[in-house]
Amino acid sequence: MSLNGQQSPVRRLTEGGICIALSLALSYLKIPVMAGFGGFGGSIDFVMIPLIIFAVRWGLGWGIGAGFVFGTLKYILASGFAISWVSIIFDYSVAYAFIGFSGLFKKKYNLLPVAALVGCLARFIIHFISGITVYAQYMPEEFMGYTGMTPVLYSTLYNGTYMLPNTIIAVVACALLIPVMKRLDH
């Protein structure tokens, strides 16, 4: 469908809804990480991949919007954990919205793995900020064998334990999807 040579907003909304729904379905297939370390949450999953693909197809604004909607729905529908309304906003709505920064690479399918890295790093930054502000008061004396924790070190280790594997998964999956993505627009 096109209007004056441009893609219809209906197609963008439809693809956005499909990607959000796919991410929600994938959110139930996860490997919990932080429970083993006595933490609040964090898991290894595939939820970022549809959001990254959508952001690269449609750009920054649409990607941020889809991530925001997904993050909010994930908290509500997929057993989200939060200690306050601030942690809901940071760790769900805003963190997943920042995956939309993958949309800086709009239509650059050869750079899909780089876009994934940017989106994952942006999400990590939000979780890191949440860790040094919202969750700092819950920081244990010892974490992962380290004593004398600072909020910066704690947030880096805590969020890194699940974000690093998720980032690797997203980058590799996006690299494998390059040929498929190139065919979508033809």
C-alpha positions as CSV (number, residue, x, y, z in Angstrom):
1,M,0.0,0.0,0.0
2,S,1.4,3.4,-0.8
3,L,0.2,7.0,-0.6
4,N,2.0,9.3,-3.0
5,G,4.9,7.0,-3.2
6,Q,5.3,6.5,0.6
7,Q,4.5,3.5,2.8
8,S,1.1,3.6,4.5
9,P,1.0,4.3,8.2
10,V,-1.3,1.3,8.5
11,R,1.5,-1.0,7.4
12,R,3.9,0.6,9.9
13,L,1.3,0.2,12.7
14,T,0.5,-3.4,11.7
15,E,4.2,-4.4,11.6
16,G,4.7,-2.6,14.9
17,G,1.8,-4.5,16.5
18,I,3.2,-7.8,15.1
19,C,6.7,-7.1,16.4
20,I,5.4,-6.0,19.8
21,A,3.2,-9.2,20.0
22,L,6.1,-11.4,18.9
23,S,8.4,-9.8,21.6
24,L,5.7,-10.3,24.2
25,A,5.4,-14.0,23.2
26,L,9.2,-14.3,23.3
27,S,9.3,-12.7,26.8
28,Y,7.8,-15.9,28.2
29,L,10.7,-18.0,26.9
30,K,13.5,-16.9,29.1
31,I,16.4,-18.0,31.2
32,P,16.4,-16.2,34.6
33,V,19.8,-15.0,35.6
34,M,19.7,-12.7,38.6
35,A,17.7,-15.0,40.9
36,G,20.8,-17.1,41.2
37,F,22.8,-14.1,42.4
38,G,20.1,-13.1,44.9
39,G,19.0,-10.2,42.7
40,F,15.6,-8.8,41.7
41,G,15.4,-9.9,38.1
42,G,17.1,-10.0,34.7
43,S,16.9,-12.8,32.1
44,I,18.3,-14.0,28.8
45,D,15.7,-13.9,26.1
46,F,15.0,-12.9,22.5
47,V,12.6,-10.0,23.0
48,M,14.8,-7.3,21.6
49,I,15.2,-8.9,18.1
50,P,11.7,-8.1,16.7
51,L,12.0,-4.5,18.2
52,I,15.4,-4.0,16.6
53,I,14.1,-5.2,13.2
54,F,11.1,-2.9,13.4
55,A,13.3,0.1,14.4
56,V,15.7,-0.5,11.5
57,R,12.8,-0.9,9.1
58,W,10.9,2.2,10.2
59,G,13.3,4.5,12.0
60,L,14.0,6.1,15.3
61,G,10.6,7.5,16.2
62,W,8.7,4.4,15.4
63,G,11.3,2.2,17.0
64,I,11.2,4.2,20.3
65,G,7.4,4.1,20.2
66,A,7.2,0.3,19.7
67,G,9.8,-0.2,22.4
68,F,7.9,2.0,24.9
69,V,4.6,0.1,24.2
70,F,6.3,-3.3,24.5
71,G,8.1,-2.3,27.7
72,T,4.9,-1.1,29.3
73,L,3.0,-4.2,28.2
74,K,5.8,-6.5,29.4
75,Y,5.5,-5.1,32.9
76,I,1.8,-5.5,32.9
77,L,1.4,-8.8,31.1
78,A,4.6,-10.7,31.6
79,S,5.1,-10.7,35.4
80,G,7.2,-7.6,35.6
81,F,9.0,-6.8,38.8
82,A,9.4,-3.3,40.2
83,I,10.0,-1.7,43.6
84,S,8.3,1.6,42.7
85,W,6.7,3.5,39.8
86,V,10.1,4.9,39.0
87,S,11.5,1.5,38.5
88,I,8.6,0.6,36.3
89,I,9.2,3.6,34.0
90,F,13.0,3.1,34.0
91,D,13.3,-0.7,33.7
92,Y,10.4,-1.3,31.4
93,S,8.9,1.6,29.4
94,V,12.1,3.7,29.0
95,A,14.6,0.9,28.8
96,Y,12.8,-0.9,26.0
97,A,12.0,2.4,24.3
98,F,15.8,3.0,24.0
99,I,16.1,-0.2,21.9
100,G,14.5,2.1,19.3
101,F,17.9,3.8,18.9
102,S,18.5,0.9,16.5
103,G,16.3,3.0,14.2
104,L,19.3,5.4,13.7
105,F,20.2,2.8,11.0
106,K,16.9,3.0,9.2
107,K,16.9,0.8,6.1
108,K,20.6,0.0,6.5
109,Y,20.2,-3.7,6.6
110,N,23.9,-4.4,6.1
111,L,24.4,-2.7,9.5
112,L,21.7,-4.6,11.3
113,P,24.2,-6.1,13.8
114,V,25.6,-2.6,14.5
115,A,22.1,-1.3,15.0
116,A,21.4,-4.2,17.4
117,L,24.6,-3.2,19.4
118,V,23.5,0.4,19.6
119,G,19.9,-0.5,20.7
120,C,21.3,-2.9,23.3
121,L,23.8,-0.4,24.6
122,A,21.1,2.2,24.9
123,R,18.9,-0.2,26.9
124,F,21.9,-1.1,29.1
125,I,22.5,2.6,29.9
126,I,19.0,3.0,31.2
127,H,19.2,-0.1,33.3
128,F,22.6,1.1,34.6
129,I,21.1,4.5,35.6
130,S,18.2,2.7,37.3
131,G,20.8,0.6,39.2
132,I,22.8,3.5,40.5
133,T,19.7,5.5,41.5
134,V,16.6,3.4,42.2
135,Y,18.2,0.1,43.2
136,A,21.4,1.5,45.0
137,Q,19.7,1.3,48.4
138,Y,19.2,-2.5,47.9
139,M,22.9,-3.1,47.0
140,P,24.3,-6.0,49.0
141,E,27.6,-5.9,50.9
142,E,28.9,-8.7,48.7
143,F,27.9,-9.4,45.1
144,M,29.4,-12.1,42.8
145,G,32.3,-12.5,45.2
146,Y,33.1,-8.8,45.3
147,T,33.0,-6.9,48.6
148,G,33.0,-3.2,49.1
149,M,30.4,-2.6,46.3
150,T,29.9,0.9,44.9
151,P,26.6,1.6,43.1
152,V,28.5,2.0,39.8
153,L,30.2,-1.4,40.1
154,Y,27.1,-3.1,41.4
155,S,24.9,-1.7,38.6
156,T,27.6,-2.6,36.0
157,L,27.9,-6.2,37.2
158,Y,24.2,-6.8,37.9
159,N,23.0,-5.4,34.6
160,G,25.9,-6.8,32.6
161,T,25.1,-10.4,33.7
162,Y,22.0,-10.5,31.6
163,M,22.5,-7.6,29.1
164,L,25.9,-8.9,27.7
165,P,24.4,-12.3,26.7
166,N,21.3,-10.6,25.4
167,T,23.4,-8.3,23.3
168,I,25.4,-11.1,21.9
169,I,22.3,-13.0,21.0
170,A,20.7,-9.9,19.4
171,V,23.8,-9.1,17.4
172,V,24.3,-12.6,16.1
173,A,20.6,-13.1,15.3
174,C,20.5,-9.8,13.4
175,A,23.7,-10.7,11.5
176,L,21.9,-14.0,10.4
177,L,18.8,-12.0,9.4
178,I,20.5,-9.6,7.0
179,P,19.6,-11.6,3.8
180,V,16.0,-11.8,4.9
181,M,15.7,-8.2,5.8
182,K,17.2,-7.1,2.4
183,R,14.4,-9.0,0.6
184,L,11.6,-7.4,2.6
185,D,11.7,-4.1,0.8
186,H,12.0,-5.6,-2.7
